[in-house]
């Protein structure tokens, strides 16, 4: 349970950083970022595998490049369900999930090291 909360918290913080760095993404406040992080997690868990399966031939033809479109689609889909979270423009649709993944990895690794240090 704590691991899930820390994952959502790391994603929410990453979304806020993406909002600062990238002008195509806007998040109204921290509670909206938390809800958006949970929404992104649920969509990535439920919808994304189905999209990958349906687009497998296209993904093979593009040597995995179509995965960027699927990531963007899931990111945009989450913005439809969360008030205060908006994705505007094609560049934001494709580039923002890449930036989010990079920042989320950095923050998650930082939290993971701190969490491991406290528990030892």
PDB file as gemmi writes it, atoms N, CA and C in Angstrom:
CRYST1    1.000    1.000    1.000  90.00  90.00  90.00 P 1                      
ATOM      1  N   UNK A   1       0.820  -1.193   0.000  1.00  0.00           N  
ATOM      2  CA  UNK A   1       0.000   0.000   0.000  1.00  0.00           C  
ATOM      3  C   UNK A   1       0.867   1.261   0.000  1.00  0.00           C  
ATOM      4  N   UNK A   2       1.919   1.242   0.811  1.00  0.00           N  
ATOM      5  CA  UNK A   2       2.810   2.400   0.861  1.00  0.00           C  
ATOM      6  C   UNK A   2       3.558   2.570  -0.459  1.00  0.00           C  
ATOM      7  N   UNK A   3       3.909   1.436  -1.079  1.00  0.00           N  
ATOM      8  CA  UNK A   3       4.590   1.495  -2.376  1.00  0.00           C  
ATOM      9  C   UNK A   3       3.715   2.123  -3.450  1.00  0.00           C  
ATOM     10  N   UNK A   4       2.426   1.787  -3.430  1.00  0.00           N  
ATOM     11  CA  UNK A   4       1.488   2.374  -4.393  1.00  0.00           C  
ATOM     12  C   UNK A   4       1.358   3.871  -4.168  1.00  0.00           C  
ATOM     13  N   UNK A   5       1.252   4.265  -2.907  1.00  0.00           N  
ATOM     14  CA  UNK A   5       1.151   5.696  -2.593  1.00  0.00           C  
ATOM     15  C   UNK A   5       2.400   6.441  -3.032  1.00  0.00           C  
ATOM     16  N   UNK A   6       3.567   5.859  -2.788  1.00  0.00           N  
ATOM     17  CA  UNK A   6       4.808   6.523  -3.193  1.00  0.00           C  
ATOM     18  C   UNK A   6       4.924   6.617  -4.718  1.00  0.00           C  
ATOM     19  N   UNK A   7       4.434   5.607  -5.423  1.00  0.00           N  
ATOM     20  CA  UNK A   7       4.441   5.651  -6.884  1.00  0.00           C  
ATOM     21  C   UNK A   7       3.537   6.767  -7.398  1.00  0.00           C  
ATOM     22  N   UNK A   8       2.341   6.877  -6.822  1.00  0.00           N  
ATOM     23  CA  UNK A   8       1.420   7.943  -7.222  1.00  0.00           C  
ATOM     24  C   UNK A   8       2.005   9.304  -6.871  1.00  0.00           C  
ATOM     25  N   UNK A   9       2.619   9.415  -5.701  1.00  0.00           N  
ATOM     26  CA  UNK A   9       3.235  10.676  -5.295  1.00  0.00           C  
ATOM     27  C   UNK A   9       4.376  11.057  -6.231  1.00  0.00           C  
ATOM     28  N   UNK A  10       5.209  10.090  -6.607  1.00  0.00           N  
ATOM     29  CA  UNK A  10       6.318  10.365  -7.522  1.00  0.00           C  
ATOM     30  C   UNK A  10       5.797  10.795  -8.893  1.00  0.00           C  
ATOM     31  N   UNK A  11       4.740  10.145  -9.352  1.00  0.00           N  
ATOM     32  CA  UNK A  11       4.165  10.521 -10.646  1.00  0.00           C  
ATOM     33  C   UNK A  11       3.536  11.909 -10.584  1.00  0.00           C  
ATOM     34  N   UNK A  12       2.876  12.220  -9.465  1.00  0.00           N  
ATOM     35  CA  UNK A  12       2.279  13.551  -9.315  1.00  0.00           C  
ATOM     36  C   UNK A  12       3.357  14.635  -9.311  1.00  0.00           C  
ATOM     37  N   UNK A  13       4.439  14.392  -8.594  1.00  0.00           N  
ATOM     38  CA  UNK A  13       5.541  15.365  -8.591  1.00  0.00           C  
ATOM     39  C   UNK A  13       6.153  15.494  -9.989  1.00  0.00           C  
ATOM     40  N   UNK A  14       6.250  14.366 -10.690  1.00  0.00           N  
ATOM     41  CA  UNK A  14       6.780  14.394 -12.055  1.00  0.00           C  
ATOM     42  C   UNK A  14       5.863  15.186 -12.975  1.00  0.00           C  
ATOM     43  N   UNK A  15       4.558  15.034 -12.805  1.00  0.00           N  
ATOM     44  CA  UNK A  15       3.611  15.805 -13.609  1.00  0.00           C  
ATOM     45  C   UNK A  15       3.752  17.298 -13.355  1.00  0.00           C  
ATOM     46  N   UNK A  16       3.970  17.674 -12.100  1.00  0.00           N  
ATOM     47  CA  UNK A  16       4.163  19.096 -11.792  1.00  0.00           C  
ATOM     48  C   UNK A  16       5.434  19.630 -12.442  1.00  0.00           C  
ATOM     49  N   UNK A  17       6.481  18.817 -12.474  1.00  0.00           N  
ATOM     50  CA  UNK A  17       7.721  19.240 -13.136  1.00  0.00           C  
ATOM     51  C   UNK A  17       7.495  19.351 -14.649  1.00  0.00           C  
ATOM     52  N   UNK A  18       6.761  18.404 -15.227  1.00  0.00           N  
ATOM     53  CA  UNK A  18       6.437  18.474 -16.655  1.00  0.00           C  
ATOM     54  C   UNK A  18       5.639  19.734 -16.954  1.00  0.00           C  
ATOM     55  N   UNK A  19       4.730  20.092 -16.050  1.00  0.00           N  
ATOM     56  CA  UNK A  19       3.949  21.322 -16.207  1.00  0.00           C  
ATOM     57  C   UNK A  19       4.859  22.545 -16.238  1.00  0.00           C  
ATOM     58  N   UNK A  20       5.889  22.548 -15.420  1.00  0.00           N  
ATOM     59  CA  UNK A  20       6.826  23.673 -15.379  1.00  0.00           C  
ATOM     60  C   UNK A  20       7.695  23.706 -16.634  1.00  0.00           C  
ATOM     61  N   UNK A  21       8.180  22.543 -17.049  1.00  0.00           N  
ATOM     62  CA  UNK A  21       9.115  22.465 -18.175  1.00  0.00           C  
ATOM     63  C   UNK A  21       8.420  22.652 -19.515  1.00  0.00           C  
ATOM     64  N   UNK A  22       7.250  22.049 -19.671  1.00  0.00           N  
ATOM     65  CA  UNK A  22       6.613  21.940 -20.980  1.00  0.00           C  
ATOM     66  C   UNK A  22       5.333  22.757 -21.004  1.00  0.00           C  
ATOM     67  N   UNK A  23       5.211  23.645 -21.968  1.00  0.00           N  
ATOM     68  CA  UNK A  23       4.060  24.547 -22.005  1.00  0.00           C  
ATOM     69  C   UNK A  23       2.772  23.888 -22.494  1.00  0.00           C  
ATOM     70  N   UNK A  24       2.846  22.735 -23.134  1.00  0.00           N  
ATOM     71  CA  UNK A  24       1.659  22.075 -23.649  1.00  0.00           C  
ATOM     72  C   UNK A  24       0.863  21.313 -22.609  1.00  0.00           C  
ATOM     73  N   UNK A  25       1.417  21.189 -21.412  1.00  0.00           N  
ATOM     74  CA  UNK A  25       0.734  20.476 -20.324  1.00  0.00           C  
ATOM     75  C   UNK A  25       0.458  21.473 -19.213  1.00  0.00           C  
ATOM     76  N   UNK A  26      -0.772  21.469 -18.716  1.00  0.00           N  
ATOM     77  CA  UNK A  26      -1.079  22.349 -17.584  1.00  0.00           C  
ATOM     78  C   UNK A  26      -1.821  21.564 -16.505  1.00  0.00           C  
ATOM     79  N   UNK A  27      -1.385  21.793 -15.290  1.00  0.00           N  
ATOM     80  CA  UNK A  27      -2.003  21.166 -14.123  1.00  0.00           C  
ATOM     81  C   UNK A  27      -2.358  22.287 -13.167  1.00  0.00           C  
ATOM     82  N   UNK A  28      -3.605  22.289 -12.716  1.00  0.00           N  
ATOM     83  CA  UNK A  28      -4.122  23.395 -11.907  1.00  0.00           C  
ATOM     84  C   UNK A  28      -3.486  23.450 -10.526  1.00  0.00           C  
ATOM     85  N   UNK A  29      -3.377  22.311  -9.846  1.00  0.00           N  
ATOM     86  CA  UNK A  29      -2.876  22.304  -8.477  1.00  0.00           C  
ATOM     87  C   UNK A  29      -2.395  20.895  -8.117  1.00  0.00           C  
ATOM     88  N   UNK A  30      -1.895  20.741  -6.892  1.00  0.00           N  
ATOM     89  CA  UNK A  30      -1.347  19.453  -6.484  1.00  0.00           C  
ATOM     90  C   UNK A  30      -2.409  18.356  -6.378  1.00  0.00           C  
ATOM     91  N   UNK A  31      -3.610  18.634  -5.837  1.00  0.00           N  
ATOM     92  CA  UNK A  31      -4.626  17.566  -5.842  1.00  0.00           C  
ATOM     93  C   UNK A  31      -4.980  17.085  -7.250  1.00  0.00           C  
ATOM     94  N   UNK A  32      -5.012  17.985  -8.214  1.00  0.00           N  
ATOM     95  CA  UNK A  32      -5.260  17.577  -9.604  1.00  0.00           C  
ATOM     96  C   UNK A  32      -4.118  16.702 -10.109  1.00  0.00           C  
ATOM     97  N   UNK A  33      -2.897  17.007  -9.693  1.00  0.00           N  
ATOM     98  CA  UNK A  33      -1.748  16.191 -10.086  1.00  0.00           C  
ATOM     99  C   UNK A  33      -1.843  14.791  -9.481  1.00  0.00           C  
ATOM    100  N   UNK A  34      -2.303  14.694  -8.231  1.00  0.00           N  
ATOM    101  CA  UNK A  34      -2.475  13.379  -7.605  1.00  0.00           C  
ATOM    102  C   UNK A  34      -3.529  12.551  -8.331  1.00  0.00           C  
ATOM    103  N   UNK A  35      -4.654  13.177  -8.649  1.00  0.00           N  
ATOM    104  CA  UNK A  35      -5.723  12.470  -9.360  1.00  0.00           C  
ATOM    105  C   UNK A  35      -5.250  12.090 -10.761  1.00  0.00           C  
ATOM    106  N   UNK A  36      -4.527  12.986 -11.413  1.00  0.00           N  
ATOM    107  CA  UNK A  36      -3.996  12.692 -12.748  1.00  0.00           C  
ATOM    108  C   UNK A  36      -3.002  11.538 -12.692  1.00  0.00           C  
ATOM    109  N   UNK A  37      -2.170  11.498 -11.662  1.00  0.00           N  
ATOM    110  CA  UNK A  37      -1.198  10.410 -11.518  1.00  0.00           C  
ATOM    111  C   UNK A  37      -1.911   9.071 -11.340  1.00  0.00           C  
ATOM    112  N   UNK A  38      -2.947   9.049 -10.509  1.00  0.00           N  
ATOM    113  CA  UNK A  38      -3.713   7.821 -10.322  1.00  0.00           C  
ATOM    114  C   UNK A  38      -4.423   7.423 -11.613  1.00  0.00           C  
ATOM    115  N   UNK A  39      -4.946   8.409 -12.325  1.00  0.00           N  
ATOM    116  CA  UNK A  39      -5.635   8.147 -13.592  1.00  0.00           C  
ATOM    117  C   UNK A  39      -4.667   7.595 -14.639  1.00  0.00           C  
ATOM    118  N   UNK A  40      -3.488   8.164 -14.732  1.00  0.00           N  
ATOM    119  CA  UNK A  40      -2.481   7.670 -15.666  1.00  0.00           C  
ATOM    120  C   UNK A  40      -2.108   6.234 -15.316  1.00  0.00           C  
ATOM    121  N   UNK A  41      -1.956   5.954 -14.036  1.00  0.00           N  
ATOM    122  CA  UNK A  41      -1.635   4.599 -13.606  1.00  0.00           C  
ATOM    123  C   UNK A  41      -2.717   3.599 -13.967  1.00  0.00           C  
ATOM    124  N   UNK A  42      -3.970   3.976 -13.748  1.00  0.00           N  
ATOM    125  CA  UNK A  42      -5.079   3.074 -14.082  1.00  0.00           C  
ATOM    126  C   UNK A  42      -5.196   2.856 -15.586  1.00  0.00           C  
ATOM    127  N   UNK A  43      -5.030   3.906 -16.362  1.00  0.00           N  
ATOM    128  CA  UNK A  43      -5.104   3.776 -17.820  1.00  0.00           C  
ATOM    129  C   UNK A  43      -3.936   2.940 -18.344  1.00  0.00           C  
ATOM    130  N   UNK A  44      -2.754   3.156 -17.789  1.00  0.00           N  
ATOM    131  CA  UNK A  44      -1.599   2.362 -18.203  1.00  0.00           C  
ATOM    132  C   UNK A  44      -1.766   0.891 -17.824  1.00  0.00           C  
ATOM    133  N   UNK A  45      -2.498   0.637 -16.765  1.00  0.00           N  
ATOM    134  CA  UNK A  45      -2.716  -0.732 -16.324  1.00  0.00           C  
ATOM    135  C   UNK A  45      -3.831  -1.419 -17.110  1.00  0.00           C  
ATOM    136  N   UNK A  46      -4.861  -0.666 -17.491  1.00  0.00           N  
ATOM    137  CA  UNK A  46      -6.015  -1.281 -18.121  1.00  0.00           C  
ATOM    138  C   UNK A  46      -6.107  -1.121 -19.619  1.00  0.00           C  
ATOM    139  N   UNK A  47      -5.962   0.095 -20.103  1.00  0.00           N  
ATOM    140  CA  UNK A  47      -6.190   0.387 -21.517  1.00  0.00           C  
ATOM    141  C   UNK A  47      -4.936   0.148 -22.357  1.00  0.00           C  
ATOM    142  N   UNK A  48      -3.783   0.499 -21.834  1.00  0.00           N  
ATOM    143  CA  UNK A  48      -2.550   0.449 -22.611  1.00  0.00           C  
ATOM    144  C   UNK A  48      -2.222  -0.955 -23.141  1.00  0.00           C  
ATOM    145  N   UNK A  49      -2.360  -2.024 -22.346  1.00  0.00           N  
ATOM    146  CA  UNK A  49      -2.073  -3.360 -22.906  1.00  0.00           C  
ATOM    147  C   UNK A  49      -2.994  -3.727 -24.071  1.00  0.00           C  
ATOM    148  N   UNK A  50      -4.233  -3.297 -24.007  1.00  0.00           N  
ATOM    149  CA  UNK A  50      -5.173  -3.570 -25.096  1.00  0.00           C  
ATOM    150  C   UNK A  50      -4.747  -2.811 -26.355  1.00  0.00           C  
ATOM    151  N   UNK A  51      -4.363  -1.544 -26.176  1.00  0.00           N  
ATOM    152  CA  UNK A  51      -3.900  -0.755 -27.323  1.00  0.00           C  
ATOM    153  C   UNK A  51      -2.638  -1.352 -27.940  1.00  0.00           C  
ATOM    154  N   UNK A  52      -1.712  -1.819 -27.098  1.00  0.00           N  
ATOM    155  CA  UNK A  52      -0.502  -2.447 -27.614  1.00  0.00           C  
ATOM    156  C   UNK A  52      -0.828  -3.704 -28.414  1.00  0.00           C  
ATOM    157  N   UNK A  53      -1.756  -4.492 -27.909  1.00  0.00           N  
ATOM    158  CA  UNK A  53      -2.123  -5.718 -28.607  1.00  0.00           C  
ATOM    159  C   UNK A  53      -2.789  -5.415 -29.951  1.00  0.00           C  
ATOM    160  N   UNK A  54      -3.698  -4.444 -29.949  1.00  0.00           N  
ATOM    161  CA  UNK A  54      -4.396  -4.095 -31.188  1.00  0.00           C  
ATOM    162  C   UNK A  54      -3.470  -3.466 -32.230  1.00  0.00           C  
ATOM    163  N   UNK A  55      -2.461  -2.753 -31.779  1.00  0.00           N  
ATOM    164  CA  UNK A  55      -1.564  -2.056 -32.703  1.00  0.00           C  
ATOM    165  C   UNK A  55      -0.251  -2.794 -32.922  1.00  0.00           C  
ATOM    166  N   UNK A  56      -0.185  -4.045 -32.542  1.00  0.00           N  
ATOM    167  CA  UNK A  56       1.062  -4.800 -32.665  1.00  0.00           C  
ATOM    168  C   UNK A  56       1.615  -4.833 -34.095  1.00  0.00           C  
ATOM    169  N   UNK A  57       0.789  -5.092 -35.115  1.00  0.00           N  
ATOM    170  CA  UNK A  57       1.364  -5.081 -36.472  1.00  0.00           C  
ATOM    171  C   UNK A  57       1.956  -3.720 -36.864  1.00  0.00           C  
ATOM    172  N   UNK A  58       1.261  -2.647 -36.512  1.00  0.00           N  
ATOM    173  CA  UNK A  58       1.767  -1.309 -36.816  1.00  0.00           C  
ATOM    174  C   UNK A  58       3.026  -1.008 -36.011  1.00  0.00           C  
ATOM    175  N   UNK A  59       3.065  -1.484 -34.794  1.00  0.00           N  
ATOM    176  CA  UNK A  59       4.234  -1.281 -33.947  1.00  0.00           C  
ATOM    177  C   UNK A  59       5.441  -2.042 -34.501  1.00  0.00           C  
ATOM    178  N   UNK A  60       5.210  -3.227 -35.036  1.00  0.00           N  
ATOM    179  CA  UNK A  60       6.301  -3.985 -35.645  1.00  0.00           C  
ATOM    180  C   UNK A  60       6.796  -3.280 -36.905  1.00  0.00           C  
ATOM    181  N   UNK A  61       5.872  -2.781 -37.720  1.00  0.00           N  
ATOM    182  CA  UNK A  61       6.260  -2.078 -38.948  1.00  0.00           C  
ATOM    183  C   UNK A  61       7.075  -0.826 -38.680  1.00  0.00           C  
ATOM    184  N   UNK A  62       6.771  -0.138 -37.576  1.00  0.00           N  
ATOM    185  CA  UNK A  62       7.492   1.103 -37.256  1.00  0.00           C  
ATOM    186  C   UNK A  62       8.663   0.861 -36.306  1.00  0.00           C  
ATOM    187  N   UNK A  63       8.985  -0.409 -36.085  1.00  0.00           N  
ATOM    188  CA  UNK A  63      10.087  -0.798 -35.192  1.00  0.00           C  
ATOM    189  C   UNK A  63       9.930  -0.199 -33.791  1.00  0.00           C  
ATOM    190  N   UNK A  64       8.709  -0.201 -33.300  1.00  0.00           N  
ATOM    191  CA  UNK A  64       8.429   0.282 -31.952  1.00  0.00           C  
ATOM    192  C   UNK A  64       8.116   1.758 -31.867  1.00  0.00           C  
ATOM    193  N   UNK A  65       8.222   2.465 -32.965  1.00  0.00           N  
ATOM    194  CA  UNK A  65       7.965   3.913 -32.946  1.00  0.00           C  
ATOM    195  C   UNK A  65       6.520   4.260 -32.632  1.00  0.00           C  
ATOM    196  N   UNK A  66       5.604   3.365 -32.965  1.00  0.00           N  
ATOM    197  CA  UNK A  66       4.196   3.624 -32.681  1.00  0.00           C  
ATOM    198  C   UNK A  66       3.908   3.610 -31.180  1.00  0.00           C  
ATOM    199  N   UNK A  67       4.825   3.085 -30.385  1.00  0.00           N  
ATOM    200  CA  UNK A  67       4.671   3.098 -28.923  1.00  0.00           C  
ATOM    201  C   UNK A  67       4.584   4.524 -28.396  1.00  0.00           C  
ATOM    202  N   UNK A  68       5.270   5.457 -29.058  1.00  0.00           N  
ATOM    203  CA  UNK A  68       5.189   6.865 -28.655  1.00  0.00           C  
ATOM    204  C   UNK A  68       3.767   7.392 -28.808  1.00  0.00           C  
ATOM    205  N   UNK A  69       3.094   6.972 -29.873  1.00  0.00           N  
ATOM    206  CA  UNK A  69       1.715   7.392 -30.095  1.00  0.00           C  
ATOM    207  C   UNK A  69       0.796   6.774 -29.036  1.00  0.00           C  
ATOM    208  N   UNK A  70       1.025   5.524 -28.707  1.00  0.00           N  
ATOM    209  CA  UNK A  70       0.200   4.869 -27.682  1.00  0.00           C  
ATOM    210  C   UNK A  70       0.405   5.534 -26.332  1.00  0.00           C  
ATOM    211  N   UNK A  71       1.645   5.848 -25.975  1.00  0.00           N  
ATOM    212  CA  UNK A  71       1.911   6.551 -24.712  1.00  0.00           C  
ATOM    213  C   UNK A  71       1.223   7.908 -24.693  1.00  0.00           C  
ATOM    214  N   UNK A  72       1.316   8.624 -25.796  1.00  0.00           N  
ATOM    215  CA  UNK A  72       0.658   9.924 -25.885  1.00  0.00           C  
ATOM    216  C   UNK A  72      -0.852   9.808 -25.785  1.00  0.00           C  
ATOM    217  N   UNK A  73      -1.400   8.790 -26.411  1.00  0.00           N  
ATOM    218  CA  UNK A  73      -2.841   8.574 -26.354  1.00  0.00           C  
ATOM    219  C   UNK A  73      -3.309   8.292 -24.926  1.00  0.00           C  
ATOM    220  N   UNK A  74      -2.559   7.479 -24.210  1.00  0.00           N  
ATOM    221  CA  UNK A  74      -2.913   7.188 -22.809  1.00  0.00           C  
ATOM    222  C   UNK A  74      -2.783   8.438 -21.939  1.00  0.00           C  
ATOM    223  N   UNK A  75      -1.752   9.218 -22.186  1.00  0.00           N  
ATOM    224  CA  UNK A  75      -1.543  10.466 -21.449  1.00  0.00           C  
ATOM    225  C   UNK A  75      -2.693  11.432 -21.708  1.00  0.00           C  
ATOM    226  N   UNK A  76      -3.072  11.583 -22.976  1.00  0.00           N  
ATOM    227  CA  UNK A  76      -4.174  12.465 -23.346  1.00  0.00           C  
ATOM    228  C   UNK A  76      -5.496  11.947 -22.794  1.00  0.00           C  
ATOM    229  N   UNK A  77      -5.703  10.636 -22.830  1.00  0.00           N  
ATOM    230  CA  UNK A  77      -6.929  10.044 -22.306  1.00  0.00           C  
ATOM    231  C   UNK A  77      -7.090  10.337 -20.817  1.00  0.00           C  
ATOM    232  N   UNK A  78      -5.996  10.297 -20.082  1.00  0.00           N  
ATOM    233  CA  UNK A  78      -6.053  10.633 -18.659  1.00  0.00           C  
ATOM    234  C   UNK A  78      -6.458  12.093 -18.466  1.00  0.00           C  
ATOM    235  N   UNK A  79      -6.014  12.956 -19.361  1.00  0.00           N  
ATOM    236  CA  UNK A  79      -6.364  14.381 -19.223  1.00  0.00           C  
ATOM    237  C   UNK A  79      -7.851  14.629 -19.471  1.00  0.00           C  
ATOM    238  N   UNK A  80      -8.502  13.748 -20.199  1.00  0.00           N  
ATOM    239  CA  UNK A  80      -9.943  13.903 -20.427  1.00  0.00           C  
ATOM    240  C   UNK A  80     -10.765  13.648 -19.167  1.00  0.00           C  
ATOM    241  N   UNK A  81     -10.255  12.793 -18.292  1.00  0.00           N  
ATOM    242  CA  UNK A  81     -11.000  12.396 -17.103  1.00  0.00           C  
ATOM    243  C   UNK A  81     -10.701  13.235 -15.873  1.00  0.00           C  
ATOM    244  N   UNK A  82      -9.641  14.023 -15.905  1.00  0.00           N  
ATOM    245  CA  UNK A  82      -9.212  14.755 -14.712  1.00  0.00           C  
ATOM    246  C   UNK A  82      -9.393  16.258 -14.928  1.00  0.00           C  
ATOM    247  N   UNK A  83     -10.292  16.880 -14.160  1.00  0.00           N  
ATOM    248  CA  UNK A  83     -10.399  18.341 -14.257  1.00  0.00           C  
ATOM    249  C   UNK A  83      -9.126  18.994 -13.703  1.00  0.00           C  
ATOM    250  N   UNK A  84      -8.661  19.997 -14.390  1.00  0.00           N  
ATOM    251  CA  UNK A  84      -7.446  20.680 -13.959  1.00  0.00           C  
ATOM    252  C   UNK A  84      -6.179  20.122 -14.591  1.00  0.00           C  
ATOM    253  N   UNK A  85      -6.311  19.130 -15.460  1.00  0.00           N  
ATOM    254  CA  UNK A  85      -5.172  18.533 -16.159  1.00  0.00           C  
ATOM    255  C   UNK A  85      -5.478  18.586 -17.644  1.00  0.00           C  
ATOM    256  N   UNK A  86      -4.650  19.329 -18.388  1.00  0.00           N  
ATOM    257  CA  UNK A  86      -4.892  19.513 -19.815  1.00  0.00           C  
ATOM    258  C   UNK A  86      -3.627  19.241 -20.618  1.00  0.00           C  
ATOM    259  N   UNK A  87      -3.821  18.620 -21.771  1.00  0.00           N  
ATOM    260  CA  UNK A  87      -2.740  18.390 -22.725  1.00  0.00           C  
ATOM    261  C   UNK A  87      -3.159  19.067 -24.026  1.00  0.00           C  
ATOM    262  N   UNK A  88      -2.350  20.017 -24.484  1.00  0.00           N  
ATOM    263  CA  UNK A  88      -2.703  20.794 -25.670  1.00  0.00           C  
ATOM    264  C   UNK A  88      -1.613  20.661 -26.718  1.00  0.00           C  
ATOM    265  N   UNK A  89      -1.993  20.226 -27.895  1.00  0.00           N  
ATOM    266  CA  UNK A  89      -1.067  20.190 -29.019  1.00  0.00           C  
ATOM    267  C   UNK A  89      -0.468  18.820 -29.275  1.00  0.00           C  
ATOM    268  N   UNK A  90      -0.087  18.611 -30.517  1.00  0.00           N  
ATOM    269  CA  UNK A  90       0.481  17.337 -30.934  1.00  0.00           C  
ATOM    270  C   UNK A  90       1.853  17.085 -30.318  1.00  0.00           C  
ATOM    271  N   UNK A  91       2.633  18.135 -30.178  1.00  0.00           N  
ATOM    272  CA  UNK A  91       3.969  17.971 -29.589  1.00  0.00           C  
ATOM    273  C   UNK A  91       3.854  17.570 -28.124  1.00  0.00           C  
ATOM    274  N   UNK A  92       2.922  18.171 -27.405  1.00  0.00           N  
ATOM    275  CA  UNK A  92       2.698  17.784 -26.014  1.00  0.00           C  
ATOM    276  C   UNK A  92       2.201  16.354 -25.927  1.00  0.00           C  
ATOM    277  N   UNK A  93       1.405  15.951 -26.881  1.00  0.00           N  
ATOM    278  CA  UNK A  93       0.854  14.605 -26.956  1.00  0.00           C  
ATOM    279  C   UNK A  93       1.966  13.561 -27.036  1.00  0.00           C  
ATOM    280  N   UNK A  94       3.047  13.881 -27.733  1.00  0.00           N  
ATOM    281  CA  UNK A  94       4.128  12.913 -27.939  1.00  0.00           C  
ATOM    282  C   UNK A  94       5.294  13.121 -26.977  1.00  0.00           C  
ATOM    283  N   UNK A  95       5.700  14.370 -26.752  1.00  0.00           N  
ATOM    284  CA  UNK A  95       6.916  14.643 -25.993  1.00  0.00           C  
ATOM    285  C   UNK A  95       6.686  14.610 -24.473  1.00  0.00           C  
ATOM    286  N   UNK A  96       5.543  15.073 -24.007  1.00  0.00           N  
ATOM    287  CA  UNK A  96       5.292  15.140 -22.564  1.00  0.00           C  
ATOM    288  C   UNK A  96       5.368  13.775 -21.868  1.00  0.00           C  
ATOM    289  N   UNK A  97       4.828  12.689 -22.444  1.00  0.00           N  
ATOM    290  CA  UNK A  97       4.993  11.394 -21.778  1.00  0.00           C  
ATOM    291  C   UNK A  97       6.452  10.934 -21.693  1.00  0.00           C  
ATOM    292  N   UNK A  98       7.268  11.320 -22.664  1.00  0.00           N  
ATOM    293  CA  UNK A  98       8.693  10.970 -22.614  1.00  0.00           C  
ATOM    294  C   UNK A  98       9.366  11.707 -21.463  1.00  0.00           C  
ATOM    295  N   UNK A  99       9.084  13.002 -21.347  1.00  0.00           N  
ATOM    296  CA  UNK A  99       9.645  13.792 -20.251  1.00  0.00           C  
ATOM    297  C   UNK A  99       9.131  13.274 -18.911  1.00  0.00           C  
ATOM    298  N   UNK A 100       7.840  12.936 -18.852  1.00  0.00           N  
ATOM    299  CA  UNK A 100       7.251  12.400 -17.622  1.00  0.00           C  
ATOM    300  C   UNK A 100       7.951  11.109 -17.206  1.00  0.00           C  
ATOM    301  N   UNK A 101       8.204  10.219 -18.148  1.00  0.00           N  
ATOM    302  CA  UNK A 101       8.874   8.958 -17.830  1.00  0.00           C  
ATOM    303  C   UNK A 101      10.283   9.194 -17.295  1.00  0.00           C  
ATOM    304  N   UNK A 102      11.007  10.104 -17.924  1.00  0.00           N  
ATOM    305  CA  UNK A 102      12.370  10.394 -17.491  1.00  0.00           C  
ATOM    306  C   UNK A 102      12.390  10.977 -16.077  1.00  0.00           C  
ATOM    307  N   UNK A 103      11.562  11.977 -15.828  1.00  0.00           N  
ATOM    308  CA  UNK A 103      11.529  12.626 -14.513  1.00  0.00           C  
ATOM    309  C   UNK A 103      10.996  11.664 -13.455  1.00  0.00           C  
ATOM    310  N   UNK A 104       9.993  10.880 -13.819  1.00  0.00           N  
ATOM    311  CA  UNK A 104       9.428   9.920 -12.877  1.00  0.00           C  
ATOM    312  C   UNK A 104      10.467   8.871 -12.471  1.00  0.00           C  
ATOM    313  N   UNK A 105      11.297   8.448 -13.404  1.00  0.00           N  
ATOM    314  CA  UNK A 105      12.363   7.504 -13.086  1.00  0.00           C  
ATOM    315  C   UNK A 105      13.345   8.113 -12.101  1.00  0.00           C  
ATOM    316  N   UNK A 106      13.734   9.366 -12.330  1.00  0.00           N  
ATOM    317  CA  UNK A 106      14.666  10.031 -11.410  1.00  0.00           C  
ATOM    318  C   UNK A 106      14.074  10.171 -10.007  1.00  0.00           C  
ATOM    319  N   UNK A 107      12.826  10.625  -9.936  1.00  0.00           N  
ATOM    320  CA  UNK A 107      12.187  10.831  -8.629  1.00  0.00           C  
ATOM    321  C   UNK A 107      11.948   9.494  -7.929  1.00  0.00           C  
ATOM    322  N   UNK A 108      11.506   8.486  -8.666  1.00  0.00           N  
ATOM    323  CA  UNK A 108      11.254   7.172  -8.067  1.00  0.00           C  
ATOM    324  C   UNK A 108      12.540   6.562  -7.524  1.00  0.00           C  
ATOM    325  N   UNK A 109      13.629   6.712  -8.268  1.00  0.00           N  
ATOM    326  CA  UNK A 109      14.913   6.203  -7.775  1.00  0.00           C  
ATOM    327  C   UNK A 109      15.346   6.943  -6.518  1.00  0.00           C  
ATOM    328  N   UNK A 110      15.119   8.243  -6.465  1.00  0.00           N  
ATOM    329  CA  UNK A 110      15.460   9.029  -5.288  1.00  0.00           C  
ATOM    330  C   UNK A 110      14.636   8.574  -4.086  1.00  0.00           C  
ATOM    331  N   UNK A 111      13.310   8.458  -4.280  1.00  0.00           N  
ATOM    332  CA  UNK A 111      12.453   7.985  -3.185  1.00  0.00           C  
ATOM    333  C   UNK A 111      12.827   6.575  -2.761  1.00  0.00           C  
ATOM    334  N   UNK A 112      13.140   5.717  -3.736  1.00  0.00           N  
ATOM    335  CA  UNK A 112      13.499   4.334  -3.427  1.00  0.00           C  
ATOM    336  C   UNK A 112      14.745   4.257  -2.570  1.00  0.00           C  
ATOM    337  N   UNK A 113      15.748   5.071  -2.882  1.00  0.00           N  
ATOM    338  CA  UNK A 113      16.970   5.091  -2.073  1.00  0.00           C  
ATOM    339  C   UNK A 113      16.694   5.604  -0.667  1.00  0.00           C  
ATOM    340  N   UNK A 114      15.904   6.652  -0.538  1.00  0.00           N  
ATOM    341  CA  UNK A 114      15.577   7.216   0.771  1.00  0.00           C  
ATOM    342  C   UNK A 114      14.736   6.232   1.583  1.00  0.00           C  
ATOM    343  N   UNK A 115      13.773   5.574   0.920  1.00  0.00           N  
ATOM    344  CA  UNK A 115      12.905   4.617   1.599  1.00  0.00           C  
ATOM    345  C   UNK A 115      13.713   3.417   2.093  1.00  0.00           C  
ATOM    346  N   UNK A 116      14.657   2.951   1.284  1.00  0.00           N  
ATOM    347  CA  UNK A 116      15.502   1.832   1.681  1.00  0.00           C  
ATOM    348  C   UNK A 116      16.423   2.220   2.840  1.00  0.00           C  
ATOM    349  N   UNK A 117      16.930   3.458   2.831  1.00  0.00           N  
ATOM    350  CA  UNK A 117      17.811   3.917   3.896  1.00  0.00           C  
ATOM    351  C   UNK A 117      17.074   4.025   5.219  1.00  0.00           C  
ATOM    352  N   UNK A 118      15.817   4.433   5.187  1.00  0.00           N  
ATOM    353  CA  UNK A 118      15.029   4.569   6.427  1.00  0.00           C  
ATOM    354  C   UNK A 118      14.674   3.202   6.982  1.00  0.00           C  
ATOM    355  N   UNK A 119      14.414   2.225   6.137  1.00  0.00           N  
ATOM    356  CA  UNK A 119      13.974   0.907   6.587  1.00  0.00           C  
ATOM    357  C   UNK A 119      15.124   0.006   7.035  1.00  0.00           C  
ATOM    358  N   UNK A 120      16.361   0.419   6.852  1.00  0.00           N  
ATOM    359  CA  UNK A 120      17.473  -0.432   7.279  1.00  0.00           C  
ATOM    360  C   UNK A 120      17.919  -0.123   8.642  1.00  0.00           C  
TER     361      UNK A 120                                                      
END                                                                             
